[in-house]
Amino acid sequence: MITVCLASYNGEKYIESQLRSILVQLGKDDEVIISDDCSKDNTIEIIKTIDDPRISVFINNAKHGYTSNFENALKHANGDRIILSDQDDIWVENKVSIIIDDLKYFDFVVTDAKIVDKNLNVLYNSFWTQRKPYFSKWGDFMKCAYLGCCMAFNRNVLTKALPFPSNKDLCVHDYWLMSIASFYFKVKYEKSPLTLYRRHGNNVSDGGLSKGLSFFGKIQYRIYVIFHLLLRL
């Protein structure tokens, strides 16, 4: 069984097209778990109009931020193979089949993506050419140059990763999951760009495309994460 975990917040503009690009690739017994962070627009109403029994929505009792929102979705996942999704991208038509094949041999898969504008015009054919990943355990720890929406994993990874460390400001979901995978599991770096990663100006996260933390902040961040990685031994 495949579970797609999607975190939503005020996603009315793009969430329908994203969900339709996902659902067409899933089987009848798969599921899409949506955790909504108290959207104030028509996100929930739009999801309801899709009227697909494979979709389940869990609404937070207060706004918690995108890392806690993803964690909430993951806590409700029933599948043995989990794929993460943002609310405003588009999955290429063979994304699921490639990922599921990779997960037969690896515990965790992270893929490349094409960066597109709000109208899906391609800005860059590869996210990785912009972020320049190291593709190694310690390289991934020093610089997580991957997108959470491009991650998928087997349930053994999820079991190891939950619950997330409590300080979400020092441990965002994609960096934590990538660190867990790199340190404890077998990772596949899938070079195929399987997501159209939409940058429209109102994204919840910057996708690692900004300068980010200060030098001191980066040190503090990594100390916090390595401490919690060691607690999972």
C-alpha positions in Angstrom: 0.0 0.0 0.0 1.2 3.5 -0.9 0.5 6.5 1.3 1.0 10.0 -0.1 1.5 12.5 2.7 0.6 16.1 1.7 0.8 19.2 4.0 -1.7 21.9 3.0 -2.1 25.5 4.0 -4.1 28.1 1.9 -3.4 26.0 -1.2 -6.7 26.7 -3.1 -4.9 27.9 -6.2 -2.9 24.7 -7.1 -4.0 21.8 -4.8 -6.6 20.4 -7.2 -4.2 20.0 -10.1 -1.6 18.6 -7.8 -4.0 16.0 -6.3 -5.2 14.9 -9.8 -1.6 14.4 -10.9 -1.1 12.1 -7.9 -4.4 10.2 -7.8 -4.1 9.0 -11.4 -0.9 7.2 -10.5 -2.2 5.4 -7.4 -4.1 2.1 -7.1 -7.6 1.7 -5.6 -6.2 0.6 -2.2 -3.6 3.4 -1.9 -4.3 6.6 0.1 -3.6 10.3 0.2 -3.3 11.7 3.7 -3.7 15.5 3.9 -2.8 17.4 7.0 -4.2 20.9 6.8 -2.7 23.7 8.9 -5.9 25.7 9.5 -6.3 27.0 5.9 -8.3 30.2 5.7 -9.2 29.9 2.0 -11.1 27.3 0.1 -8.5 24.5 0.3 -10.7 22.0 2.1 -13.8 22.7 0.0 -11.7 22.1 -3.2 -10.4 18.8 -1.8 -14.0 17.7 -1.0 -15.1 18.5 -4.6 -12.6 15.9 -5.9 -14.7 13.3 -4.0 -12.1 10.5 -4.0 -12.4 7.9 -1.1 -8.6 7.5 -1.1 -8.2 11.0 0.3 -8.4 11.6 4.1 -8.0 15.1 5.6 -6.8 15.8 9.1 -7.1 19.5 10.2 -4.8 20.8 12.9 -6.5 22.4 16.0 -4.2 25.4 15.5 -1.5 26.5 13.0 1.7 24.6 13.7 4.0 25.3 10.7 5.0 23.1 7.8 7.3 20.7 9.7 4.7 19.8 12.3 2.1 19.7 9.5 4.1 17.1 7.6 4.7 15.2 10.9 0.9 15.1 11.5 0.3 13.6 8.0 3.0 11.0 8.5 1.5 10.0 11.9 -1.7 9.0 10.0 0.0 7.1 7.2 -1.1 3.5 6.9 1.0 2.4 3.9 4.3 0.5 3.9 5.7 2.9 1.2 5.3 6.6 1.9 5.7 9.5 -0.6 5.8 13.1 0.4 4.1 15.9 -1.5 3.7 19.6 -1.5 0.4 21.2 -2.3 1.4 23.3 -5.3 3.6 21.1 -7.5 2.8 18.6 -10.3 4.0 15.0 -10.4 5.3 13.8 -13.7 3.3 10.8 -15.0 5.8 8.0 -14.2 6.9 9.3 -10.7 5.2 6.7 -8.6 6.2 3.7 -10.8 9.9 4.8 -10.7 9.9 5.4 -7.0 8.2 2.1 -6.1 10.7 0.2 -8.2 13.5 2.0 -6.4 12.0 1.2 -3.0 12.4 -2.5 -3.8 16.1 -2.1 -3.4 16.5 1.0 -1.2 14.9 2.2 2.0 14.8 5.8 1.0 14.6 7.6 -2.4 15.2 11.2 -3.1 14.7 12.5 -6.6 15.6 15.5 -8.6 12.9 18.0 -9.8 12.4 20.6 -12.5 11.9 24.2 -11.2 8.9 25.8 -12.9 7.0 29.1 -12.6 3.4 29.5 -11.6 2.3 28.5 -15.2 4.6 25.4 -15.2 7.1 27.0 -17.6 10.5 25.4 -16.9 13.0 27.7 -15.2 15.6 25.1 -14.5 15.7 21.5 -15.7 17.3 20.3 -12.5 16.9 21.5 -8.9 20.2 19.7 -8.1 22.2 21.8 -10.5 21.1 24.8 -8.5 21.7 23.3 -5.0 24.7 21.0 -5.9 24.2 18.1 -3.5 27.1 16.0 -2.2 25.3 12.6 -2.4 27.0 11.2 0.7 26.2 10.7 4.3 28.3 13.4 5.8 27.8 15.6 2.8 24.0 15.3 3.2 24.4 16.2 6.9 26.5 19.3 6.2 24.2 20.4 3.3 20.8 19.0 2.7 20.4 20.0 -0.9 17.1 18.1 -1.4 13.4 18.8 -1.4 11.0 17.2 1.0 8.5 16.9 -1.8 11.0 14.7 -3.7 11.4 12.1 -0.8 9.9 8.7 -0.5 10.7 5.8 1.9 9.7 2.5 3.3 7.9 2.2 6.7 11.1 1.2 8.5 12.4 4.7 7.9 9.2 6.3 9.2 9.4 4.2 12.3 12.9 5.5 13.0 12.1 9.1 12.2 8.9 9.5 14.4 8.4 11.4 16.5 10.3 14.4 15.1 12.6 16.3 17.5 10.5 18.9 19.4 12.3 22.1 18.3 11.1 22.4 14.7 13.0 25.6 14.2 16.2 23.6 14.5 15.0 20.5 12.7 12.8 20.9 9.6 11.1 17.8 8.3 13.1 17.3 5.1 16.5 17.7 6.7 15.5 15.4 9.6 14.2 12.7 7.2 17.3 12.9 5.0 19.6 12.7 8.0 17.8 9.6 9.4 18.0 8.0 6.0 21.6 8.8 5.4 22.8 7.6 8.8 20.7 4.5 9.2 19.4 3.3 5.8 20.2 2.7 2.2 19.6 5.7 0.1 18.9 6.0 -3.7 19.6 9.4 -5.3 17.2 9.2 -8.2 18.5 11.6 -10.9 15.2 11.6 -12.8 13.4 14.9 -12.3 10.0 13.5 -11.2 8.3 16.6 -9.8 7.5 20.0 -11.4 8.5 22.1 -8.4 6.4 25.2 -8.7 7.8 28.6 -7.5 4.9 31.1 -7.5 6.0 33.7 -5.0 3.8 32.5 -2.1 5.4 29.2 -1.3 5.4 28.1 2.3 9.1 27.3 2.2 11.9 28.7 0.1 13.1 25.2 -1.0 16.6 26.0 0.1 17.0 28.5 -2.7 17.7 31.5 -0.3 20.8 32.1 1.8 19.2 30.6 4.9 20.8 30.5 8.3 23.8 32.4 9.6 27.0 30.5 10.2 26.2 30.3 13.9 22.7 29.2 13.1 24.0 26.4 10.9 26.3 25.1 13.6 23.5 25.2 16.2 21.2 23.4 13.8 23.6 20.6 13.1 24.5 20.1 16.7 20.9 19.7 17.6 20.2 17.2 14.7 23.3 15.1 15.4 22.3 14.9 19.1 18.9 13.6 18.2 20.3 11.2 15.5 22.4 9.6 18.2 19.4 9.2 20.4 17.9 7.0 17.7 20.7 4.4 17.9 
